[in-house]
């Protein structure tokens, strides 16, 4: 049973908590099923409540970790990530979650580990001209084509060493983390069935590399899915990872995200598949994260 230490945590400064706690890997999830799957493997669990959010410290695969839910969507993910970085001595961030598949070559159940993330819904809703086309104000620009009135633009980010915010779209995952993920992908077999009767049509795979995008919209639209794939060459889309990648970049903390496909973001033949396959997708994502933690080199 977890031991609540909320009152103690609130009395300590972030530096004191870090000194007391030691360096930990932050392991984040967006949804309860993913979080529960990881908690079941957690040893020496202790819980702290910080600003209403549950943070559970302990060990996974012999690694000191702090587990917590990001909350769904961009703002919640950024807020909880920064809160964890300020309260704990975090040596790296690992995100375990589900996502919508964008790359047509991928199937439900696959676990995707992109090498960079961008916020594809950050931008402008432009006005329509007399000719029926859309255009941003003349003082704005973008390197991406528009989807109707929607134009994507870079985000602004500050970090140590900058005199002014820099504009960027892509945030890279840690290259050393990515190399470990590639080793894990070659050695890990994913589950294909939730029950004897409920199985995926194709054996799931772990796919490392490529891009992922995040935004504050649940996507279930085949046309928009095709646009996202063609424009950003994205393999997956979700509602949190790019925000966490940006916070990690701003704080100079290594980051990686493992996203298991629970649906095809509107690309399936029938209705959205998330409610059917969320559990197996969550379990597979957690399985890969555990293998990743076990494979991390010491130090």
FENZICOR-V228208 format. One line per field, one symbol per residue. phi: phi as a letter, one per 40 degrees, with the letter a starting at -180 (. if undefined). psi: psi as a letter, one per 30 degrees, with the letter a starting at -180 (. if undefined). A space follows every 10 residues. Layout:
phi=???
psi=???
This chain:
phi=.cbcbccccc cccdcccccc cgcbccbbbc bddcccdccc bcbfcbbbbb fgccbbcibb fgbcbbcacc gcgdcccccc cccccccbcc cabbbbabac cbccccbdgc bbbccabacc bcibcccccc cgcbacdccb aacbccbgcc bcbcbcabad gbcadcbabc bccccccccc ccccccbbbc cbbcbccbbc cbccbbbbhg bbbbacacba acccdccccc cbfccababa dccccccccc bfbdaabbbc ccabfgcccb cdcdccbccc cccccccccc ccccccccg
psi=kkjkheeeef fkleeeeeee elklkkjkle leeeeeeeef gklhkkkkjj hfkkkjlakk hgkklkklkf lkleeeeeee eeeeeffljk flkkkklllk kekffllkfk kkilflkljf gkbkjllklf gflkklkfgl llgklljbfk kklllkkklk fkflklklek jklkeeeeee eeeeeffkkl kfkelefill fkkllkjkla lllllhkkkh jeeeeeeeee efhkelkage eeeeeeeeef ghkkklkjjk jflghfflea lkfefegeee eeeeeeeeee eeeffklk.
